[in-house]
Amino acid sequence: MKRITVKLLKTLPTKYVTNGIILILALFIYGIVGSYLIMGLNLIDSIYYAVITMATVGYGDFTPHTGIQKIFATTLALGGVALLAYVFNIILTNFQEKMSEYSKGAMKMRAIENMDDYYILCGYGRVGKVVFEELTKRNQNIILFEKDEEILEGIEENDSVVVINKDATEDDLISKLAGEKCRSVIISTGDDVTNLFIVLTIRESNPDAWIVSRASKEENYSRLRKAGADKIVSPELIGGKDLYYESTRPHILKITVRHTVDEIYDEFKIISKYGCTLENIQYHLPGIETPLTRKINTMDIKDGKQFRDYLEKNVEQKEAIENLYSLVNNTHSHIISGPDRATFIKLVDELKKHEEILGINLSKKEVAEITKKNIK
């Protein structure tokens, strides 16, 4: 406890300590000069009188007689009392604040120690908030580093969320926490230099830590990679891609169908005929909203022929796909891109003649409701 007390006293704000010393010296000088000029004492006695009066000891060695001497002694005594009260109040207040901070810090560390595992998130800005929400939805333990106290308002700390209101680059705390229990460190500040420094700090003492860093500028990818980041993400670039995909959405068709493996090639011939691209296939497990997705991204009929020929020559592979089709009761969706809506209308009309169409642009929930009927 003694060691903690000394440490806390050493951390008192410099300006308060400086101001207190200046005020004490100013009053002490006032007491010496006044004692010399007003009380008529020599230098040694003036220093002595100033000290005992400021400290309100008053041994009675020197007694003021005139009015001005009494006024001087009174102001010196009151000034000493007020000044000492001010200084002790500053020390006591800051000591209590530091003790409170230490107590909170100890509680946070205990909460972290009680976590089986956790994610470390650095930065609670525009991007960090989204990451925090995603982690919270999945009931993950989170240690959040954020230096700006104002933007932390509204975050409730609990057994799963610990907020550390400090710059992650200030000390080695983040390195200590990025050990075995840390599943991943996610660095989401908007400053690439800060992100780089955090990566270096962590990687220096945690070679096995999994680090995902944000990069605002593409040219900083290589720097972050060399510093030790395992994954680098640029929200700005991803946002640009999302804008592109949203702009093409009117020419994206999701068609949910039911057919067998033997009908795959016939279906692809129709898609290719209308100059459309089969982007991917979603296989729907009965009653489950999230599908199994396989990326295709082709419109070349040659790819369809090669796939057909491959299945004919490889019986085991064909059986594997047939087992998948059996698992989903032949129900799946094709994500198709095309030139315009008119083409999609013609495409759907022709597909209706060859296979069972369950719906167009159905949501995951709607597809799950349909596939529930397939549960035996």
C-alpha positions in Angstrom: 0.0 0.0 0.0 2.9 2.3 0.8 4.4 1.8 -2.6 1.0 2.5 -4.3 0.6 5.7 -2.2 4.1 7.0 -3.2 3.4 6.2 -6.9 0.1 8.1 -6.8 1.6 11.1 -5.1 4.3 11.2 -7.8 1.6 11.4 -10.5 0.0 14.6 -9.1 -0.4 17.2 -11.9 2.8 19.3 -12.1 0.9 22.6 -12.5 -0.9 22.1 -9.1 2.4 21.3 -7.3 4.2 24.3 -9.0 1.4 26.7 -8.2 1.4 25.6 -4.5 5.2 26.0 -4.2 5.0 29.5 -5.8 2.2 30.6 -3.5 4.1 29.3 -0.4 7.3 31.1 -1.5 5.4 34.3 -2.2 3.8 34.3 1.2 7.1 33.4 2.9 8.8 36.3 1.2 5.9 38.6 2.3 6.3 37.3 5.8 10.1 37.9 5.9 9.9 41.4 4.4 7.0 42.4 6.6 8.7 41.1 9.7 11.9 43.0 8.9 10.2 46.3 7.9 7.0 46.3 10.0 8.0 44.2 13.0 11.5 45.7 13.1 13.2 42.3 13.4 16.6 41.3 12.1 16.8 38.8 9.1 17.1 35.6 11.2 14.3 36.6 13.5 12.2 37.7 10.4 12.5 34.2 8.9 11.7 32.6 12.2 8.6 34.9 12.8 7.4 34.3 9.2 7.5 30.5 9.7 5.8 30.3 13.0 3.1 32.8 12.0 2.4 31.0 8.7 2.2 27.7 10.5 -0.1 29.3 13.2 2.2 28.0 16.0 2.8 31.4 17.6 5.2 30.8 20.4 4.8 34.3 21.7 8.4 35.3 21.3 7.5 38.4 19.3 4.2 40.2 20.0 2.8 42.8 17.6 1.9 46.1 19.4 0.9 48.7 16.8 -2.1 48.5 14.6 -0.1 47.9 11.4 1.9 45.1 13.1 -1.3 43.4 14.2 -2.7 43.7 10.6 0.4 42.3 9.2 0.5 39.3 11.6 -3.2 38.6 11.0 -2.8 38.6 7.2 0.3 36.4 7.4 -1.5 33.9 9.7 -4.7 33.8 7.6 -2.7 33.5 4.4 -0.7 30.6 5.9 -3.9 28.8 7.0 -5.6 29.4 3.6 -2.6 28.4 1.6 -2.0 25.2 3.6 -5.7 24.3 3.3 -5.5 24.9 -0.5 -2.4 22.8 -0.9 -3.6 19.9 1.2 -7.0 20.0 -0.5 -5.3 19.8 -3.9 -3.2 16.9 -2.7 -6.1 15.1 -1.1 -8.4 15.6 -4.1 -5.9 14.3 -6.6 -4.9 11.5 -4.3 -8.6 10.4 -4.2 -8.9 10.7 -8.0 -5.8 8.6 -8.5 -6.9 6.1 -6.0 -10.3 5.9 -7.8 -8.5 5.4 -11.2 -6.2 2.8 -9.7 -9.3 1.0 -8.2 -11.1 1.1 -11.6 -8.0 -0.1 -13.4 -7.6 -3.0 -10.9 -11.3 -4.0 -11.5 -10.8 -3.9 -15.3 -7.7 -6.1 -15.1 -9.6 -8.6 -12.9 -12.5 -8.6 -15.5 -9.9 -9.3 -18.2 -8.3 -12.1 -16.2 -11.7 -13.7 -15.8 -12.3 -13.8 -19.6 -11.6 -17.1 -21.3 -10.6 -15.3 -24.5 -11.3 -11.9 -26.0 -10.8 -9.6 -29.0 -8.8 -6.4 -28.7 -10.3 -3.4 -30.6 -8.2 -0.3 -31.1 -10.3 2.8 -32.0 -14.0 3.5 -31.6 -14.6 5.8 -34.6 -16.8 5.3 -37.6 -15.3 1.9 -38.5 -14.6 0.8 -34.9 -18.3 1.2 -33.9 -19.4 -1.2 -36.7 -16.7 -3.7 -35.6 -17.8 -3.4 -32.0 -21.4 -3.9 -32.9 -20.6 -7.1 -34.9 -18.5 -8.5 -32.0 -21.3 -7.7 -29.5 -23.9 -9.4 -31.7 -21.8 -12.5 -31.5 -21.4 -12.3 -27.7 -17.7 -12.0 -27.9 -15.5 -10.6 -25.1 -14.1 -7.2 -26.1 -11.2 -5.1 -24.8 -11.7 -1.6 -26.3 -8.8 0.9 -26.5 -10.0 4.5 -27.2 -8.2 7.7 -26.1 -11.2 10.0 -26.7 -13.4 9.7 -23.6 -16.3 11.7 -25.2 -17.1 9.2 -27.9 -17.2 6.4 -25.3 -20.4 7.7 -23.8 -23.1 5.1 -24.0 -20.9 2.1 -23.8 -21.8 0.0 -20.8 -18.9 -2.1 -19.4 -19.7 -5.5 -18.1 -18.2 -9.0 -17.8 -17.8 -9.1 -21.6 -16.8 -5.5 -22.4 -13.8 -3.7 -20.9 -13.0 -0.1 -22.0 -9.5 1.2 -21.6 -9.5 5.0 -22.0 -6.0 5.5 -23.2 -3.9 5.7 -26.4 -2.9 2.1 -27.4 0.5 3.5 -28.3 1.3 5.1 -24.9 2.6 2.0 -23.1 3.1 -1.7 -23.4 -0.3 -2.7 -21.9 -1.7 -3.7 -25.3 1.3 -6.0 -25.9 0.7 -7.7 -22.5 -3.0 -8.3 -23.4 -2.3 -9.5 -26.9 -1.1 -12.9 -25.6 -2.5 -16.4 -25.6 -6.1 -15.5 -24.6 -6.4 -12.8 -27.4 -8.2 -14.3 -30.4 -7.4 -11.3 -32.6 -6.3 -7.6 -32.4 -8.4 -5.4 -34.6 -6.9 -2.0 -35.3 -9.5 0.4 -36.7 -8.1 4.0 -36.2 -8.2 6.3 -39.2 -4.5 7.1 -38.9 -2.3 4.7 -40.8 0.8 5.9 -38.8 -0.9 5.1 -35.5 -2.0 1.7 -36.9 1.5 0.9 -38.0 2.9 1.8 -34.6 0.4 -0.4 -32.8 1.2 -3.3 -35.2 4.9 -2.9 -34.5 4.3 -2.7 -30.7 2.2 -5.9 -30.6 4.3 -7.9 -33.0 7.6 -7.2 -31.2 6.5 -9.2 -28.1 3.7 -11.4 -29.6 4.9 -13.2 -32.8 1.9 -15.4 -32.9 -0.8 -12.8 -32.4 -3.4 -12.5 -35.2 -3.5 -8.8 -36.2 -6.1 -7.2 -38.5 -5.4 -3.6 -39.4 -7.3 -0.9 -41.2 -5.5 1.0 -43.9 -6.9 4.3 -45.2 -4.4 4.5 -48.1 -3.6 1.7 -50.4 0.1 2.6 -50.6 0.4 1.7 -46.8 -0.7 -1.9 -47.4 2.9 -3.1 -47.8 4.2 -1.1 -44.8 1.6 -2.6 -42.5 2.3 -6.1 -44.0 6.0 -5.7 -43.3 5.3 -4.4 -39.8 3.5 -7.7 -39.0 -0.2 -7.3 -39.8 -1.8 -10.6 -40.9 -4.8 -9.0 -42.7 -5.2 -5.4 -44.0 -8.6 -4.0 -44.8 -9.5 -0.7 -46.4 -13.1 0.4 -45.7 -12.7 3.1 -48.3 -11.9 0.6 -51.1 -14.6 -1.8 -49.8 -17.1 1.1 -49.8 -16.2 1.8 -53.5 -16.9 -1.9 -54.4 -20.2 -1.8 -52.5 -21.2 1.3 -54.5 -20.4 -0.5 -57.7 -22.4 -3.6 -56.7 -25.3 -1.4 -55.6 -25.2 0.3 -59.0 -25.4 -3.1 -60.8 -28.2 -4.4 -58.5 -31.0 -3.8 -61.1 -29.1 -6.2 -63.4 -28.6 -8.9 -60.8 -31.1 -11.8 -60.7 -31.5 -14.3 -57.9 -33.5 -17.3 -59.1 -34.3 -20.1 -56.7 -34.9 -23.4 -58.5 -35.1 -27.2 -57.9 -33.5 -29.6 -60.3 -31.1 -32.6 -60.4 -27.4 -32.8 -61.3 -28.1 -34.1 -64.7 -29.9 -30.9 -65.6 -27.0 -28.6 -64.7 -25.6 -28.3 -68.2 -29.0 -27.7 -69.9 -29.6 -24.9 -67.4 -26.2 -23.3 -68.0 -26.8 -23.4 -71.8 -29.8 -21.2 -71.4 -28.0 -18.8 -69.1 -25.1 -18.5 -71.6 -27.5 -18.2 -74.5 -28.8 -14.9 -73.2 -25.3 -13.5 -72.6 -25.6 -13.7 -68.8 -23.0 -14.6 -66.2 -23.5 -17.2 -63.5 -21.9 -15.4 -60.6 -22.4 -18.0 -57.9 -24.7 -20.8 -56.6 -26.3 -20.9 -53.2 -27.3 -24.3 -51.8 -30.1 -24.1 -49.2 -30.2 -26.4 -46.3 -33.8 -27.1 -45.1 -35.0 -24.4 -42.7 -31.6 -22.6 -42.5 -31.3 -19.0 -43.7 -27.6 -18.9 -44.4 -26.8 -20.9 -47.6 -23.7 -22.7 -48.7 -22.2 -20.5 -51.5 -20.0 -21.6 -54.4 -18.5 -18.9 -56.6 -18.7 -19.6 -60.3 -18.3 -16.3 -62.2 -18.5 -17.5 -65.8 -20.6 -17.1 -68.9 -18.5 -19.2 -71.3 -20.4 -22.3 -72.6 -17.0 -24.1 -72.8 -16.8 -24.0 -69.0 -20.2 -25.7 -68.8 -19.1 -28.4 -71.2 -15.9 -29.0 -69.4 -17.8 -29.4 -66.1 -20.2 -31.8 -67.7 -17.4 -33.9 -69.2 -15.5 -33.9 -65.9 -18.5 -35.3 -64.0 -18.9 -38.0 -66.7 -15.3 -39.1 -66.3 -15.1 -38.8 -62.5 -17.9 -40.9 -61.0 -16.8 -40.2 -57.4 -17.0 -36.4 -57.9 -20.4 -36.7 -59.5 -21.6 -38.8 -56.5 -20.3 -36.1 -54.2 -22.3 -33.4 -56.0 -25.4 -35.7 -56.1 -25.0 -36.1 -52.3 -24.9 -32.3 -51.9 -28.0 -32.0 -54.1 -29.7 -34.7 -52.0 -28.8 -32.8 -48.8 -30.5 -29.7 -50.0 -33.4 -31.5 -51.8 -32.2 -30.2 -55.1 -33.1 -26.7 -53.9 -30.6 -23.9 -54.7 -30.4 -20.4 -56.1 -28.4 -18.9 -59.0 -27.0 -15.4 -58.8 -27.0 -14.2 -62.4 -25.8 -10.9 -63.8 -27.1 -9.7 -67.2 -27.3 -6.8 -69.6 -30.9 -5.6 -68.7 -34.2 -6.6 -67.2 -35.7 -7.5 -70.5 -33.1 -10.2 -71.0 -33.9 -11.6 -67.5 -37.6 -11.9 -68.4 -36.7 -14.0 -71.5 -34.3 -16.0 -69.5 -36.8 -16.8 -66.7 -39.5 -17.7 -69.3 -37.2 -20.3 -71.0 -36.0 -21.7 -67.7 -39.6 -22.3 -66.6 -39.9 -24.8 -69.5 -37.0 -27.0 -68.2 -37.0 -26.8 -64.4 -39.1 -25.9 -61.3 -38.7 -22.3 -60.3 -39.5 -21.6 -56.7 -39.1 -17.8 -56.7 -37.3 -14.7 -58.0 -35.2 -12.5 -55.8 -36.4 -14.2 -52.6 -34.9 -13.2 -49.3 -33.0 -15.7 -47.2 -35.9 -15.8 -44.8 -38.4 -16.6 -47.6 -36.1 -19.3 -49.0 -35.8 -20.8 -45.5 -39.6 -20.9 -45.2 -39.8 -22.8 -48.5 -37.1 -25.3 -47.6 -38.7 -26.1 -44.3 -41.4 -27.9 -46.2 -38.6 -30.3 -47.4 -37.7 -31.4 -43.9 -38.9 -35.0 -43.5 
